[in-house]
Amino acid sequence: MADLGVRRMSTEVPLRKRRIAPAIAGWWLRIGITLLGVVIAGGLSTSMAVSSPTPPIPGRTGPFTHVTNHNEANQRSDNQASARAGTSLTAGPLPTPTPTTTPPVQRGAAYVTNDGSDTVSVIDTTTNTVIATIPVGDRPLGVAVSPDGTRAYVTNEGSNTVSVIDTTTNTVIATIPVGDRPQHVAVSPDGARAYITNGASEPFSGTVSVIDTTTNTVIATIPAGGSPHGVAVTPDGTRAYVTNGFSDPFSGTVLVIDTTTNTVTDTIPLDASPQDVAVSPDGTRAYITSSLGSVSVIDTTTNTVIATIPAGGNTHGVAVTPDGTRAYVADGPFRAVRLIDTTTNTVTGTVHVGMGPIGVAITPDGTRAYVTVSGGVQVIDTTTNTVIATIPVGRSSFGVAIATT
């Protein structure tokens, strides 16, 4: 943003020094001069203003000016002069200043997993700076933040655990053993459960671990077959959608889990190996990325694929804006983020980013998208759909999640 020039106006009213001889005459003369100065100053300043710089408003950049009304300043001078002269002046009402308010920033911190550093970077999304680096388990991949913003859950693929982070102190307060090769994590809307996909080393032995977030223990393990990867919970908390890939890149499934019984109630076939999943804010659609570069759209009422959108070479992370109008999809081979119009189910734009974009998360106010790229995080302004910041983090950044409070 270019600096804004500020013109300053200054008005000086010369004051005439007078020498006073006799004490009594001087006393009356001072009263007369004071009253005369009040009248002159009031007449000269009715249409004048002076600008003086004020500190920047938080959340905004660039110089700002505050206009001081000379009527107010002269009124204060008049009152002081009247007090010294022992007289009383009646002034009209001061103009009511127009209040200015800064909308509250509704972004929260971003938590980024660094697969190659075994750490989680915490980004202040107001300043786009790293404010903490948290050691976790071996090869952290997925991350999700609880709805109240107090906890972050991190899957550690190399150590088969989930690290629980207290977001107030940004420290690990619990480490939970889960299944083999945990991938992604999603937290239920009420914050009571966390769902972990376990990719598994053996073919067709994948599972989903269900964690009670009060006790930080696994209370259920759901057989998932194949190699489960992405997971998302519907806004009403009744179902979890899990992507399930196979060795064949031209096939895969999405499992639908009933969160009350913790059982698979439906299996949706796909024509590509699925990767990540996001559910729309109204819960009516699920968006599935794939290794073939397409995005499948599922109607969650019928659990059927209603559209397949060509979106690039190898789509991975996906996030839907809070208003549900757009989906942002990471396309690794083309170093791009694709913009999908959720009404027409078409790609309407492309934002070029760094190498190997994987994870995508959108701020609660919908104004920013955070994308993990090789060794960093890039910030997209969702109004202009341009990259406005690049933030260095740890090695091989992978997942990203943003606290809503």
N, C-alpha and C positions, 0 to 999 in steps of 0.2 A: 504494500500500500504506500503510495507516495505521501510525503509529508505535506501537511496543509499549512499554507502561509497564513499568518494572523496579522491583520493590520491593527495597530494600536493607536488610539487617539488620546492625547493628553491635553488637558486644559489647565493653565496656571492662571490664577487670579492674583495679581501683584498686591502685596500688602505694603502700605505706606507707613514707615516708622515716623513717629512724631515725638518731639521732645516736649516734655511737660514741665512748666515752671512751678507755680504755686501748687501746693498739695490739694487745697480745696477745689481750685479751678480744675486741676488735673482729674479729680475724681469725677466731676460732672462731665468733663470732656471725654473721658473714657467710656462713659455710658452712651453718650451721643455717637461716638465713633463705632461702638459695638453695634448699636441699632442700625446705623447706616450701613455697616458691613453686611449685616444680615439681609437687609433689603437688596443690596447690590448683588450679593452672592446668590440669593434666591432667584433673582431675575436672570442672571447669566447662566444658571445651570439647568434650567427647565428642560432643555432639549439636548443636553450633552451626556455622553456615557463614556466610560473608560473600560477597556478590556484588560483583564489580567489572567495569566495562566492558572489553571487549577490542576490538581493531580488527575491522572487518567482514570477513567471509570473502569472498574474491574470487568474483565471480559471483553474490553474493547481496546483498540490500538489507535495511535495517532494523537496529536495534540488536540486539546479541547479548550474552549475559552468560556469564561464566566463574565457576563455583562453586569457591571455594578451600576445601579441607577443613582444618578447624582442627586435626585430628589431625596433619596433615602440618606445619602451622605450629608447633604445640606441640612436635612431635618435634624440629624444628630448634632451638627455644628450649631444650628440655631438653638437647640435646647441647651447646649453647653454655654453658649454666649448669653442666653437669657438667664441661666442660673448665676453666672458671674455678675451680670448687671442687676440682678435682683428683680427682674421683670418676668412676666409670663406671656408666652406666645401660644396662640392656638393654631395648630396645623391641620390640614386636611388629611384624610386617610391615605396611608401608604399603598402603593399598587400591590396587588396580590401576586406573588411570583408564580409562574407556571411550574407545577411540579414535574420533575423528570424522573422516570423510573427505569432501572435496568432489569430486563427480564431475568429471572433466576436461571443460572446455568444448570441444565438437567442432563449432565453427561456422566459423571462418575468415573472411577478408575478402570483402566483396561489391564487385564491380566494376560500375559503372553508366555507360553511355554517355549523354552529353548532346548530343543532335542539334543543339540551337541554340547551344551554347557551344563546340563542337569540343573537348570535354574528356572525360576519364573520371574520375569521382569514386570514391575508394576508401573504403569504410565499414568500420570496426571493428564487427563484428557482436556483440561483447561489450558495448560501450558505446553502440552505435548513433550514432556520431559519424563525421564525415568526417575522415580522417587524411591524405589526399593528394588533389591534383587534378592530373591529368596531361594536358598538351596532346597531341592526336593529330591525325589528318587532318581533312578537311572532311566534315562531317555523319556522325559515327560512329553506327552503328546496332547491329549485332550484336556480341556479346562472348561468349567462351568461355574457360574456364581449363583448363590442362592437368591431367591426373589427379594429377600430383605437386605441383601448386600453384605451380610455379616460373614459369610463363608465362601471360600473358593475351593473347588474340588479338582484335583489334578491327577490324571492317569499316568502312571510310570510304567511304560511298556517293558523296560529292561529288568525291573525289580518286582513286577506283578503286584503292585500296590497302588493305593490312592492316597495322595497327601491332602490333608485338610488344612486350609490356611485360614487363620483368623485375620480378616481384612482390616481390623482396627490396628493390630500390632504388626501385621504382615509377617507373621511367623507360623510355622507348621505346628499345629497343636495335636494332630493325630495322624497315624499312618495305618491304613486298613489293608490287609491282604485280600486280594480278589482272585479272579481267574487268570488264565495264561494269556499273556500279551494284551493287557488292557489297552483299548484304543481311544474311544470317546466317552463322554459323560454328559448326562442331562439331569437336571433337578426338577422335581415336580413343582407345579405352581404354588402349592402350600408349603414347600420347602421340607416336607417330611421324608421324602425318598430321593435317592440318587441312583440312576440307572447307568451301569457300566457295561460297554461291549467288550468282550474278550475274544480277540481274533484267533487265539489258539495256534499252537505249532503243528498239531496233528490235523490232518484233513477231516472236515465235517465234525469237528469237536468243539466248535465255538459255543460260547454261553453268554448270558447277560446276568451280571450280579446286581442284586437289589440291596441298597444300603439304607439302614435306618439312620437318619442324620442326627437323631437325638443320642443314640448309643454309639454311633460310628461303628456299627457291626453289619456284616452281611446277613440278611434275614431270608434271602431266597436266591437260588441259582436256577436260571431258566435255560434249558437246552435250546440252542439256536441253529446248530448245524452250520455247514459252510464256514465262512469267515466274517462274522458280524463286525461292522465298522462304525457307521454313523448312527446316532440315536437322537430323537426329539420327542418330547411329550406334548400332547395336545393342551390347549389353554384350559380346558375343563379338568385336566388331570386324569381322565379315564383311560387313555390309551397311550402307548409308546410305540413309535415307528422306528424300526431298526433295519438298516441296509445290510444285506447279506450277499457277499460276493463269492465267486467260485474261481477256479483256475481258468475257466473259459471266459474270456473277456466279452463274449457275446451273450452271456446269460447271467442272471442273478435274480434275487427276490427282495421284497420288502416284507418284513414280519410285523404283524400287528399284535401287540401284547395288551391284554386286559390287565390294568394295574391293580384291580381289586383282587383278582385270583392269581395274578402273576403267571399267566399261561398264554401261549400263542393261540390267538383266535382266528387269524386269517393270514394267508400268504399270497402276496401279489407278485406275479411273474413279470420280469423285465427283459428287454432285448439287449441289455448291456450290463456290465458289472458295475453295480452301484457303489457310490462312495459316501458322500455326506447327505444329510437330510435336514430340512427346515420346514416347520409348519407355520402357516399364515396366522396372523393375530386373531382372526375370527374362527380358526380351526377347521375351515372347510377345504383347505388344500394342503398337500404336502409336496415339496419340491425336492427331487432326487437328482444329484449329480452323478456322472459316470465317467469311467475310464475312456470311453469312446467320444467324450466331448458333448454329449447330449444332456438335456435336463428333462426328466419325466415329471409330469404333473399328475398327481393322484387326487381324485375326488374322495375325501375321507368319509363321505356318507355311504358311497357304494364300494369304496376301496377298489377302484378301477383306475387305470391310466386313461386320462382324457386328452392328453396332449404330450407330444415329444418335441422338444425345442432344440434344434442344432445351435450349439453355443461355443464351439471351438474345438480344441484338440484333446484336452484331458481336464474336465471340470472337477473341482474338488469342493472347497468351502462354499457355502451358500447362506445368505441371510436375507430376511424379508424386512422391509421398512415397517415402522410401527403403524403407519396408516394402511399397510397392506397393498400399496399400489405398485411397488417395485421389488424385484429380487436382485441382489448383487451376487454374482457368481465368479469365483476365481478360476481362471483358465491358465494353467501353468505353462504349457509349451509356447503359448503366444504372449506370455508376460502381460496379461490383460485381465481386467475385470469387466464382465459382461453385464449390461443392464437389461433386465427382462421386465416388460410391461405385463403385469399379472392379469390385466383385463383381456388383452389380445394374445397373450402367451407368445410374444415375439421379442427378439433382441432389438432394442431401440437405441443402444449406445454402447461404446467401448471406452474404458479408461485404461491407458497404458501405464503399467507399473513396473516394478523391478523384476529381477529374475525369480522364477519359481513361486508365484503367489499360491498360497494354500488356504489359510484361515481367513474368514471374514466375520466381522461383527459390526453392528450398527448401534450408535448411541441411542439412549432412550428417547431423546428429542428428535431423532431422525436426521440430524444435520450433518453427521459425520459417519464415514465408514472406515474401519481400521482393518488393514490387510497385511498379513504376514508375508514377507518376502525373504529372500536369502539374506540372513544376518540383520534384518531390520523390520520395521513396521512403517507402512506408508498410510497417510491419512487422506481420505478423499472428502472434499466438500460436496455433499449430495445435491446442493443447489446448482453448482456450476459443473459438477462431475469432473473436477480436476484435482490432481494431487497437490496438497498445500503444505505437507510436511513429511519428512523422512526421519524416523527415530531409530538410532542404533540401539540394538538390544544384544542378547547373547547369540551364540552360534546356532544356526539351523532353527530359526524360529518357526513354530508350527501352528499351535492353536492360539485363539484369542477369544476372550469373553469380557464383557463390560458390565460392571455393577450398575444396577438401576437406581441406587440411592446414594 
